[in-house]
Amino acid sequence: MIRLARAADLPNLQDIERAAGKVFADIDMVAVAEDEPPSLEVLGAYQEDGRAWVWANDDDFPVAYLIADLVDGNGHVEQVSVHPDHAGKRIGKALIDHAAEWAGAQGSPALTLTTFTEVVWNGPYYEKLGFRLLPESELTPGLREIRAAEAAHGLDRWPRACMRKEI
C-alpha cells in the first residue's frame, strides 16, 4: 500500500493536507488549520527526487503521504499527513517506518522531525513511535534553520520542538 508518489497524485496530497489540517481548528489552532499545503512545485520536487511516498487504498488512491529530506546527515520527515477518514489505522506509523528504512539506506543514523509538543497526534504520538525530544544543545545547524523558518511562519505560537529516532 506504500508506493512512491506520482505526479498525478500531487493535487491529492494537497487535499489530504487540507483535510488533516482541519482538526487543528478543533483545538484552537485555527492558523494551522487554515495554512495552505505545500505547493505543487514543492511537492513535485520531492516526487521527482523519490522522496515522496503515499499510502494508497485498494483503488490505488492516496489517503496519506510523507515527504522527506536529508538534514545534516539524518533522514528528516518534512511532512506526514493522513486523511482523517483513515486515521487510527497506523498508516502514519507505516509511512514513518518506511521513511526510516529509506533514511537508513541513505546511510543516516537517525530520523528527525519537528512537531507540536502538546498536540496528542503530534509530539506524544511520535514519542510512542520511539522519537525523543531534542534539547536545544543537540540541534544540528539544519534543524536550527528549519525551526527558524517555522518560527518566522508563526508556528511558535504553540509549543514546538525537534525530535529524533535512532535507526
Secondary structure per residue as TSV (DSSP state, phi and psi in degrees):
chain	resnum	aa	ss	phi	psi
A	1	M	-	360.0	-19.2
A	2	I	E	-92.5	130.6
A	3	R	E	-146.5	164.9
A	4	L	E	-63.6	143.3
A	5	A	-	-68.9	147.3
A	6	R	-	-108.2	158.3
A	7	A	G	-54.9	-38.6
A	8	A	G	-66.9	-18.8
A	9	D	G	-78.8	-20.7
A	10	L	H	-56.6	-44.6
A	11	P	H	-61.0	-33.1
A	12	N	H	-66.0	-35.0
A	13	L	H	-64.0	-39.6
A	14	Q	H	-62.8	-40.3
A	15	D	H	-63.9	-41.0
A	16	I	H	-60.1	-45.4
A	17	E	H	-61.8	-43.9
A	18	R	H	-63.2	-44.9
A	19	A	H	-65.1	-43.6
A	20	A	H	-66.1	-33.1
A	21	G	H	-71.3	-25.4
A	22	K	G	-59.7	-30.0
A	23	V	G	-66.7	-19.0
A	24	F	G	-66.0	-27.6
A	25	A	G	-63.9	-30.9
A	26	D	G	-67.2	-18.5
A	27	I	G	-116.1	29.7
A	28	D	T	62.8	32.1
A	29	M	-	-115.2	57.5
A	30	V	H	-60.5	-39.1
A	31	A	H	-60.3	-37.0
A	32	V	H	-69.5	-42.8
A	33	A	H	-60.6	-34.4
A	34	E	H	-92.6	-4.0
A	35	D	-	-65.6	136.6
A	36	E	-	-73.1	146.1
A	37	P	-	-70.7	171.5
A	38	P	-	-56.0	147.9
A	39	S	-	-67.7	163.2
A	40	L	H	-60.2	-33.6
A	41	E	H	-66.2	-44.8
A	42	V	H	-65.0	-48.9
A	43	L	H	-60.5	-38.3
A	44	G	H	-62.1	-37.0
A	45	A	H	-64.2	-41.8
A	46	Y	H	-64.0	-45.0
A	47	Q	H	-62.7	-46.2
A	48	E	H	-65.0	-29.6
A	49	D	T	-89.6	2.5
A	50	G	T	71.7	30.3
A	51	R	-	-120.9	28.3
A	52	A	E	-134.3	125.0
A	53	W	E	-124.9	151.2
A	54	V	E	-124.9	154.3
A	55	W	E	-101.0	114.6
A	56	A	E	-102.3	145.0
A	57	N	-	-78.3	-173.0
A	58	D	T	-62.8	-21.0
A	59	D	T	-93.1	11.3
A	60	D	S	64.3	29.3
A	61	F	-	-102.6	127.3
A	62	P	E	-63.2	133.2
A	63	V	E	-120.8	-4.8
A	64	A	E	-159.3	159.2
A	65	Y	E	-152.9	162.6
A	66	L	E	-143.1	135.4
A	67	I	E	-119.8	143.5
A	68	A	E	-133.6	154.6
A	69	D	E	-126.5	172.1
A	70	L	E	-109.1	123.3
A	71	V	E	-127.3	113.8
A	72	D	T	52.9	40.9
A	73	G	T	85.4	-0.7
A	74	N	E	-113.5	149.9
A	75	G	E	-66.5	145.8
A	76	H	E	-136.9	123.7
A	77	V	E	-77.9	105.9
A	78	E	E	-74.5	-41.8
A	79	Q	E	-157.5	138.6
A	80	V	E	-136.5	127.0
A	81	S	E	-140.4	137.8
A	82	V	E	-120.9	131.1
A	83	H	-	-59.5	135.7
A	84	P	G	-56.2	-27.9
A	85	D	G	-64.9	-14.4
A	86	H	G	-121.3	13.2
A	87	A	T	-68.0	154.5
A	88	G	T	81.9	10.0
A	89	K	S	-108.3	10.1
A	90	R	S	66.9	23.8
A	91	I	H	-69.2	-42.5
A	92	G	H	-59.4	-43.8
A	93	K	H	-60.7	-43.6
A	94	A	H	-61.5	-41.2
A	95	L	H	-66.8	-39.9
A	96	I	H	-66.5	-41.3
A	97	D	H	-60.7	-39.7
A	98	H	H	-63.6	-43.0
A	99	A	H	-63.3	-36.8
A	100	A	H	-65.3	-40.1
A	101	E	H	-62.9	-43.8
A	102	W	H	-60.3	-47.2
A	103	A	H	-61.4	-43.3
A	104	G	H	-60.2	-39.0
A	105	A	H	-66.3	-23.0
A	106	Q	T	-85.3	-2.2
A	107	G	T	89.0	12.4
A	108	S	-	-78.2	138.0
A	109	P	S	-82.6	-15.5
A	110	A	E	-152.3	166.5
A	111	L	E	-118.8	133.5
A	112	T	E	-121.2	165.3
A	113	L	E	-163.0	167.6
A	114	T	E	-117.6	150.7
A	115	T	E	-159.9	163.4
A	116	F	E	-80.2	123.1
A	117	T	T	-75.3	-23.6
A	118	E	T	-107.9	7.9
A	119	V	S	-94.2	121.5
A	120	V	T	-50.9	-41.8
A	121	W	T	-88.8	13.4
A	122	N	T	-116.5	-108.8
A	123	G	H	-47.1	-55.2
A	124	P	H	-60.7	-36.0
A	125	Y	H	-64.4	-45.8
A	126	Y	H	-65.9	-33.1
A	127	E	H	-61.3	-39.8
A	128	K	H	-64.0	-25.7
A	129	L	T	-87.5	3.2
A	130	G	T	100.2	5.0
A	131	F	-	-81.1	151.9
A	132	R	E	-125.3	148.2
A	133	L	E	-66.8	137.3
A	134	L	-	-95.4	126.2
A	135	P	-	-68.2	157.8
A	136	E	G	-50.8	-37.1
A	137	S	G	-65.3	-18.7
A	138	E	G	-101.1	2.0
A	139	L	-	-72.4	132.0
A	140	T	-	-81.6	165.6
A	141	P	H	-55.9	-40.4
A	142	G	H	-65.7	-39.6
A	143	L	H	-67.3	-36.2
A	144	R	H	-62.9	-39.3
A	145	E	H	-63.5	-44.6
A	146	I	H	-60.9	-46.1
A	147	R	H	-64.0	-37.8
A	148	A	H	-64.4	-41.1
A	149	A	H	-65.1	-39.3
A	150	E	H	-64.5	-41.8
A	151	A	H	-63.5	-42.3
A	152	A	H	-63.7	-28.0
A	153	H	T	-82.6	-4.5
A	154	G	T	93.0	9.0
A	155	L	G	-74.0	-15.5
A	156	D	G	-79.4	9.3
A	157	R	G	-67.1	-16.9
A	158	W	S	-127.6	149.9
A	159	P	-	-55.3	128.6
A	160	R	E	-140.8	149.1
A	161	A	E	-156.8	170.0
A	162	C	E	-96.7	147.9
A	163	M	E	-132.3	159.0
A	164	R	E	-143.1	142.2
A	165	K	E	-132.2	124.4
A	166	E	E	-68.5	143.8
A	167	I	-	-95.6	360.0
